[in-house]
Amino acid sequence: MRISVFGIGYVGVVSCGCLAELGHEVVGVDVSPAKIAMLRSGRSPIVEEAIDTLIAGAVQQGRLTATGDVAAAVHGTEVSFISVGTPSAADGSVALGYVEGVIKQIGAAIRSKTGAHTVVMRSTVPPGTAEDRIIPLLEDASGRRLGDGVSYYSNPEFLREGSSVRDFRAPPFTLIGAPAGDDAAILREIYAAIDAPVHVAPIRVAESVKHISNVFHAVKLTFANEVGAILAAHGVDAREALRLLCEDRVLNISPAYLRPGFAFGGSCLPKDVRSFLSLADQKNLSAPMLKNLLPANTAIIDRTFQAVARHGRQPVALFGLAFKQGTDDLRESPFVLLAEKLLGKGYDLRIYDRFVQVATLMGSNRAYIDQEIPHLERLMVVSPEAALSGTKVAVIGHVAPEDRPALMAALKDHTVIDLAGIADLRAHPGITYEGLCW
């Protein structure tokens, strides 16, 4: 395929070399005469493992050239990849000036082109950029509507400096953001020689994945550095501790817990976070990220309360009280804290949890609930129907599978605030559905 790559920077140069290696004809496009001259002569404008040989070979084989002529690049190719910079603005947001400028130029060139053209965003942009800003600019500049001679996809890159060529050749997956109903056949064809799964998602989702990937990397690095300092101060080699932590591929290095939903609780996580932070305090060590874990968790409970409060002081049905479905452990349950907050604000509350029988609670579990909600037994009901009767707002924390048919049958004209992501609720007729993070 004939591909133009706009922006001969880090991502653009790697894309030029690797796309040419896949057999495509590639033209790099940039405003810098120096970069254009270097690429044309077979030299890489960036320093990166294996890139010099890749660029030199692509130019020698006639698969790669460079130009500053936007119209010629667009008219001579079928697909344009955008890899221009998206630096930070003064307020911390992304400055999209370079992206918008090149989109206008590409759109103007498409306007005078007879054939169809595809635009692919490789630059990192915030979710909503395509739909709110880029696609309208492209349509306006080209004089064409999306799907009528012009196509647009998001195709974020996940290249690490120092190993980007290897990352391009062997990615964990290829991510494509596409309009609804579009299977992104042209991009599938471009990447057909790469042995990796292809995931096609809504454009906003694809845009967000690159953003949150980098944020997650920053979280992991900060976590490692903060716990490393605390462990070292207590005579522990943090490198060995973290190496062993990473040996757990079931919970630690896995999709476990990376599911948006309600706050954490129970007898382990809050207690052990506090315990570890006390180790930092003993050595007068700063741990700003770790010290915000519990406040951040409380903020989720507060946000859920605000979601209920937006509907006025109506009777509320709360499904789930134990910190986790299938247990009666109420210790530091976020659902208990939510119930306590609702009661404190004067809400009429009914609670259903199949596994919580107040009369049988014992030990520290009983002591905790007697302290937090001493009159809990009066609030508990025996069925989903009883919880929903006379209420207008239903907060769904967790519901046992055997109770779901009764819940679905009894819901009618309710506002449902779903904290668990139960798929059937979203499609339930006759209710107003609100998801916590979806």
C-alpha positions as CSV (number, residue, x, y, z in Angstrom):
1,M,0.0,0.0,0.0
2,R,1.1,3.6,-0.5
3,I,1.3,5.4,2.8
4,S,2.3,9.0,3.8
5,V,3.6,9.6,7.3
6,F,3.1,13.1,8.6
7,G,5.7,14.1,11.1
8,I,9.3,12.8,10.8
9,G,9.9,12.7,14.6
10,Y,10.4,9.7,16.8
11,V,7.2,7.9,16.1
12,G,7.1,9.0,12.5
13,V,10.6,7.8,11.6
14,V,10.0,4.4,13.3
15,S,6.7,4.1,11.4
16,C,8.4,5.0,8.1
17,G,11.1,2.4,8.5
18,C,8.8,-0.4,9.8
19,L,6.0,0.2,7.4
20,A,8.5,0.1,4.5
21,E,9.9,-3.2,6.0
22,L,6.4,-4.6,5.7
23,G,6.5,-4.0,2.0
24,H,4.5,-0.7,1.7
25,E,5.7,2.3,-0.2
26,V,6.2,5.1,2.3
27,V,6.7,8.9,2.0
28,G,7.6,10.9,5.1
29,V,6.2,14.4,5.3
30,D,7.6,17.2,7.4
31,V,8.2,21.0,7.5
32,S,11.9,20.6,8.3
33,P,14.1,20.6,5.2
34,A,16.9,19.0,7.3
35,K,14.8,16.0,8.3
36,I,13.5,15.6,4.7
37,A,17.1,15.7,3.4
38,M,18.3,13.1,6.0
39,L,15.5,10.7,5.3
40,R,15.9,11.0,1.5
41,S,19.6,10.2,1.9
42,G,18.9,7.1,3.9
43,R,19.8,8.5,7.3
44,S,17.6,8.5,10.4
45,P,16.9,11.9,12.1
46,I,16.6,10.0,15.4
47,V,18.8,7.8,17.5
48,E,17.2,4.4,18.1
49,E,18.3,0.8,18.0
50,A,18.2,-0.8,14.5
51,I,16.6,2.3,12.9
52,D,19.7,3.4,10.9
53,T,19.8,0.0,9.0
54,L,16.1,0.0,8.6
55,I,15.9,3.5,7.1
56,A,19.0,3.0,4.9
57,G,17.6,-0.3,3.5
58,A,14.1,1.2,2.8
59,V,15.6,4.1,0.9
60,Q,18.0,1.8,-1.1
61,Q,15.1,-0.5,-2.0
62,G,13.0,2.5,-3.2
63,R,10.3,2.0,-0.6
64,L,10.9,5.2,1.3
65,T,11.3,8.8,0.4
66,A,10.4,12.2,1.9
67,T,8.8,15.5,1.0
68,G,7.5,18.8,2.3
69,D,4.8,18.9,-0.3
70,V,1.5,17.9,1.5
71,A,-0.7,17.8,-1.6
72,A,1.8,15.6,-3.5
73,A,2.0,13.2,-0.5
74,V,-1.7,12.9,-0.2
75,H,-2.4,12.6,-3.9
76,G,0.4,10.0,-4.2
77,T,-0.8,7.8,-1.4
78,E,-4.0,6.1,-0.2
79,V,-3.4,6.4,3.6
80,S,-1.9,9.2,5.7
81,F,-0.6,8.5,9.1
82,I,-0.4,11.5,11.5
83,S,2.6,11.3,13.9
84,V,3.1,15.0,14.8
85,G,3.7,16.2,18.3
86,T,1.1,16.8,21.0
87,P,2.9,18.7,23.7
88,S,1.5,20.0,27.0
89,A,-0.3,23.3,27.0
90,A,0.2,25.8,29.9
91,D,-2.8,24.4,31.8
92,G,-1.6,20.8,31.5
93,S,-4.0,19.8,28.7
94,V,-2.8,18.6,25.3
95,A,-1.9,21.3,22.8
96,L,-3.5,20.1,19.5
97,G,-2.2,22.9,17.3
98,Y,0.1,20.7,15.3
99,V,-2.5,18.0,14.8
100,E,-5.2,20.5,13.8
101,G,-2.8,22.2,11.4
102,V,-1.8,19.0,9.6
103,I,-5.5,17.8,9.4
104,K,-6.4,21.1,7.7
105,Q,-3.6,20.6,5.2
106,I,-4.5,17.0,4.5
107,G,-8.2,17.9,4.2
108,A,-7.4,20.6,1.7
109,A,-5.3,18.1,-0.4
110,I,-8.1,15.5,-0.2
111,R,-10.6,18.2,-1.6
112,S,-8.6,18.3,-4.9
113,K,-8.0,14.5,-5.0
114,T,-10.2,12.3,-7.2
115,G,-9.9,9.1,-5.2
116,A,-10.7,8.1,-1.7
117,H,-8.3,8.8,1.2
118,T,-7.8,7.4,4.7
119,V,-6.5,9.4,7.6
120,V,-5.0,7.5,10.6
121,M,-4.2,9.2,13.9
122,R,-1.0,7.9,15.6
123,S,-0.4,10.9,17.8
124,T,-1.5,10.7,21.4
125,V,-4.7,12.7,21.8
126,P,-7.3,12.8,24.6
127,P,-10.6,10.8,24.2
128,G,-13.1,12.7,22.2
129,T,-10.6,14.6,20.1
130,A,-11.6,12.9,16.9
131,E,-15.3,13.3,17.2
132,D,-15.3,16.7,18.8
133,R,-12.5,18.4,16.8
134,I,-10.5,16.4,14.3
135,I,-13.3,14.8,12.2
136,P,-15.3,18.1,11.9
137,L,-12.0,19.8,10.7
138,L,-11.3,17.1,8.2
139,E,-14.8,17.1,6.8
140,D,-14.8,20.9,6.5
141,A,-11.3,21.1,4.9
142,S,-11.9,18.2,2.5
143,G,-15.5,19.1,1.6
144,R,-16.4,15.4,2.2
145,R,-18.3,13.6,4.9
146,L,-16.8,10.7,6.7
147,G,-17.5,7.5,4.7
148,D,-18.0,9.5,1.5
149,G,-14.5,9.4,0.0
150,V,-12.7,10.0,3.3
151,S,-12.1,7.7,6.2
152,Y,-10.7,8.3,9.7
153,Y,-9.2,5.9,12.3
154,S,-7.4,6.1,15.5
155,N,-4.3,3.8,15.7
156,P,-2.3,4.7,18.8
157,E,1.3,3.5,19.1
158,F,2.8,1.8,22.1
159,L,6.5,2.2,21.2
160,R,9.1,2.5,23.9
161,E,12.2,4.6,23.2
162,G,15.2,2.2,22.9
163,S,13.1,-0.7,21.8
164,S,10.6,0.9,19.4
165,V,11.5,-1.2,16.3
166,R,11.1,-4.4,18.3
167,D,7.9,-3.1,19.7
168,F,6.5,-2.3,16.2
169,R,7.5,-5.7,14.9
170,A,6.1,-7.6,17.8
171,P,3.4,-5.6,19.7
172,P,1.1,-7.2,22.3
173,F,-1.8,-6.2,20.0
174,T,-2.8,-3.7,17.3
175,L,-5.4,-1.2,18.4
176,I,-7.7,0.5,15.9
177,G,-10.4,3.0,16.8
178,A,-13.1,2.9,14.1
179,P,-16.6,4.3,13.6
180,A,-19.5,2.0,14.5
181,G,-19.9,-0.8,12.0
182,D,-16.5,-0.3,10.4
183,D,-14.1,-3.3,10.6
184,A,-11.1,-1.2,9.6
185,A,-10.2,-3.5,6.7
186,I,-7.6,-1.1,5.3
187,L,-5.6,-1.0,8.5
188,R,-6.0,-4.8,9.0
189,E,-4.4,-5.1,5.5
190,I,-1.5,-2.7,6.4
191,Y,-0.7,-4.7,9.5
192,A,-1.4,-8.2,8.1
193,A,2.2,-9.3,8.2
194,I,2.5,-8.6,12.0
195,D,1.7,-11.6,14.2
196,A,-0.4,-9.9,16.8
197,P,-4.1,-9.7,17.7
198,V,-6.1,-6.8,16.2
199,H,-8.6,-5.1,18.5
200,V,-11.1,-2.7,16.8
201,A,-12.9,-0.4,19.3
202,P,-14.9,2.8,19.3
203,I,-12.6,5.7,18.5
204,R,-13.0,7.3,22.0
205,V,-11.9,4.0,23.6
206,A,-8.9,3.7,21.4
207,E,-7.9,7.3,22.1
208,S,-8.2,6.7,25.8
209,V,-6.1,3.5,25.9
210,K,-2.9,5.2,25.0
211,H,-3.5,7.9,27.6
212,I,-4.3,5.5,30.4
213,S,-1.4,3.2,29.4
214,N,1.1,5.9,30.0
215,V,-0.7,7.0,33.3
216,F,-0.5,3.3,34.4
217,H,3.2,3.1,33.7
218,A,3.7,6.3,35.8
219,V,1.6,4.8,38.6
220,K,3.7,1.6,38.6
221,L,7.0,3.5,38.6
222,T,5.8,5.8,41.4
223,F,4.5,2.8,43.4
224,A,7.8,0.9,42.9
225,N,9.8,4.0,44.0
226,E,7.6,4.8,47.1
227,V,7.5,1.3,48.4
228,G,11.1,0.8,47.5
229,A,12.1,3.8,49.8
230,I,10.0,2.5,52.6
231,L,11.2,-1.1,52.4
232,A,14.8,0.0,52.1
233,A,14.5,2.1,55.3
234,H,13.4,-1.0,57.1
235,G,16.3,-3.2,55.8
236,V,14.5,-4.8,52.9
237,D,16.0,-5.1,49.4
238,A,13.0,-3.7,47.5
239,R,14.3,-5.0,44.2
240,E,14.0,-8.6,45.4
241,A,10.6,-7.9,47.0
242,L,9.2,-6.5,43.8
243,R,10.7,-9.2,41.7
244,L,8.8,-11.8,43.8
245,L,5.7,-9.6,43.7
246,C,5.8,-9.8,39.9
247,E,6.0,-13.6,40.1
248,D,2.3,-13.6,40.9
249,R,0.6,-13.6,37.5
250,V,-2.9,-14.4,38.9
251,L,-3.4,-11.2,41.0
252,N,-0.4,-8.8,40.9
253,I,0.6,-8.8,37.2
254,S,-2.8,-9.6,35.6
255,P,-6.2,-8.1,34.8
256,A,-7.2,-8.7,38.4
257,Y,-8.6,-5.5,40.1
258,L,-8.2,-3.5,36.9
259,R,-12.0,-3.3,36.6
260,P,-13.7,0.0,37.3
261,G,-16.4,-0.1,39.9
262,F,-17.0,0.7,43.5
263,A,-14.6,1.3,46.4
264,F,-12.4,-1.4,48.0
265,G,-12.9,-2.6,51.6
266,G,-12.8,-5.7,53.7
267,S,-10.5,-6.9,56.5
268,C,-7.3,-6.7,54.5
269,L,-6.8,-3.9,52.0
270,P,-7.6,-0.8,54.2
271,K,-5.8,-2.3,57.2
272,D,-2.7,-3.2,55.3
273,V,-2.5,0.2,53.5
274,R,-2.6,1.9,56.9
275,S,0.0,-0.5,58.3
276,F,2.4,0.1,55.4
277,L,2.0,3.9,55.6
278,S,2.8,3.7,59.3
279,L,6.2,2.2,58.2
280,A,6.8,5.3,56.2
281,D,5.8,7.5,59.1
282,Q,8.2,5.7,61.4
283,K,11.1,6.7,59.1
284,N,9.7,10.2,58.3
285,L,9.4,9.2,54.6
286,S,7.1,11.0,52.1
287,A,4.8,8.7,50.2
288,P,2.3,11.1,48.5
289,M,0.8,8.6,46.1
290,L,0.3,5.8,48.7
291,K,-1.0,8.3,51.3
292,N,-3.8,9.3,48.9
293,L,-5.0,5.7,48.4
294,L,-7.5,5.8,51.2
295,P,-8.8,9.3,50.6
296,A,-9.2,8.4,46.9
297,N,-11.2,5.4,48.0
298,T,-13.4,7.5,50.2
299,A,-14.0,9.9,47.3
300,I,-15.6,7.0,45.3
301,I,-18.1,6.5,48.1
302,D,-18.8,10.2,48.2
303,R,-19.3,10.3,44.4
304,T,-21.8,7.5,44.7
305,F,-23.7,9.3,47.4
306,Q,-23.8,12.4,45.2
307,A,-25.2,10.3,42.4
308,V,-28.1,9.3,44.7
309,A,-28.5,12.8,46.1
310,R,-29.1,14.2,42.6
311,H,-32.4,12.5,42.6
312,G,-33.7,14.1,45.7
313,R,-34.4,12.6,49.1
314,Q,-36.3,9.6,47.8
315,P,-36.4,6.1,49.5
316,V,-33.4,4.1,48.5
317,A,-32.9,0.3,48.0
318,L,-29.3,-0.8,48.5
319,F,-28.3,-4.2,47.1
320,G,-25.2,-5.6,48.8
321,L,-23.8,-4.8,52.2
322,A,-20.8,-7.1,52.7
323,F,-17.6,-5.9,51.1
324,K,-17.8,-8.7,48.6
325,Q,-20.6,-10.9,47.2
326,G,-20.8,-14.3,48.7
327,T,-19.5,-13.3,52.2
328,D,-21.0,-11.8,55.3
329,D,-17.8,-9.8,56.1
330,L,-18.9,-6.3,56.9
331,R,-15.6,-5.0,58.2
332,E,-14.7,-1.7,56.4
333,S,-17.2,-2.6,53.7
334,P,-17.7,0.5,51.4
335,F,-21.3,-0.4,51.2
336,V,-21.6,-0.1,55.0
337,L,-20.0,3.3,54.7
338,L,-22.4,4.3,51.9
339,A,-25.4,3.1,53.9
340,E,-24.1,5.1,57.0
341,K,-23.8,8.2,54.9
342,L,-27.3,7.9,53.4
343,L,-28.8,7.3,56.9
344,G,-26.8,10.2,58.3
345,K,-28.4,12.5,55.6
346,G,-31.9,11.3,56.5
347,Y,-32.6,8.8,53.7
348,D,-35.2,6.1,54.1
349,L,-33.0,3.0,53.3
350,R,-33.8,-0.6,52.7
351,I,-30.9,-3.1,52.4
352,Y,-30.8,-6.6,50.9
353,D,-27.9,-8.9,51.0
354,R,-28.6,-12.7,50.8
355,F,-25.5,-13.6,52.7
356,V,-25.8,-11.1,55.6
357,Q,-27.9,-12.4,58.5
358,V,-27.5,-9.9,61.4
359,A,-28.5,-12.3,64.1
360,T,-25.6,-14.7,63.2
361,L,-22.8,-12.0,63.0
362,M,-20.0,-12.7,65.4
363,G,-16.7,-11.4,66.8
364,S,-15.0,-8.4,65.2
365,N,-17.6,-8.5,62.3
366,R,-20.4,-8.0,64.8
367,A,-18.5,-5.3,66.7
368,Y,-17.8,-3.3,63.6
369,I,-21.4,-3.2,62.4
370,D,-22.7,-2.4,66.0
371,Q,-20.4,0.6,65.9
372,E,-21.2,1.8,62.4
373,I,-25.0,0.9,62.0
374,P,-26.3,-0.3,65.4
375,H,-29.9,-0.7,64.2
376,L,-29.0,-2.6,61.0
377,E,-31.5,-5.3,61.6
378,R,-34.4,-2.9,61.1
379,L,-33.0,-1.9,57.7
380,M,-32.5,-5.4,56.3
381,V,-35.2,-7.0,54.2
382,V,-35.7,-10.6,53.1
383,S,-36.0,-10.3,49.3
384,P,-35.3,-8.0,46.3
385,E,-39.1,-7.4,46.0
386,A,-39.2,-6.1,49.6
387,A,-36.2,-3.8,49.0
388,L,-37.7,-2.3,45.9
389,S,-41.2,-1.9,47.2
390,G,-42.0,1.8,47.9
391,T,-38.6,3.0,46.6
392,K,-37.6,4.9,43.5
393,V,-33.8,4.7,43.6
394,A,-32.0,1.4,43.6
395,V,-28.2,1.2,44.2
396,I,-26.9,-2.1,42.9
397,G,-23.7,-3.0,44.7
398,H,-23.7,-6.8,44.3
399,V,-26.5,-9.3,43.7
400,A,-26.3,-13.1,44.0
401,P,-27.0,-14.8,40.7
402,E,-30.0,-16.6,42.2
403,D,-31.5,-13.2,43.1
404,R,-31.1,-11.5,39.7
405,P,-34.4,-12.8,38.2
406,A,-36.4,-11.4,41.1
407,L,-34.5,-8.1,40.9
408,M,-35.1,-7.7,37.2
409,A,-38.8,-8.5,37.6
410,A,-39.4,-6.1,40.4
411,L,-37.5,-3.1,38.9
412,K,-40.1,-0.7,37.5
413,D,-39.8,3.1,37.0
414,H,-36.7,3.1,39.2
415,T,-33.5,5.1,38.8
416,V,-30.8,2.4,39.0
417,I,-27.3,3.3,40.0
418,D,-25.2,0.3,39.0
419,L,-21.9,-0.1,40.9
420,A,-21.2,-3.6,39.6
421,G,-21.6,-3.3,35.8
422,I,-24.4,-5.9,35.5
423,A,-25.0,-6.1,31.7
424,D,-28.7,-6.9,31.9
425,L,-29.5,-3.8,33.8
426,R,-28.4,-1.4,31.1
427,A,-31.0,-2.9,28.7
428,H,-33.8,-3.2,31.2
429,P,-36.9,-1.4,29.9
430,G,-38.7,1.2,32.0
431,I,-35.8,2.2,34.2
432,T,-33.3,5.1,34.2
433,Y,-29.9,3.6,34.2
434,E,-26.7,5.1,35.6
435,G,-23.3,3.3,35.6
436,L,-20.7,4.4,38.0
437,C,-17.8,4.4,35.5
438,W,-19.5,3.5,32.2
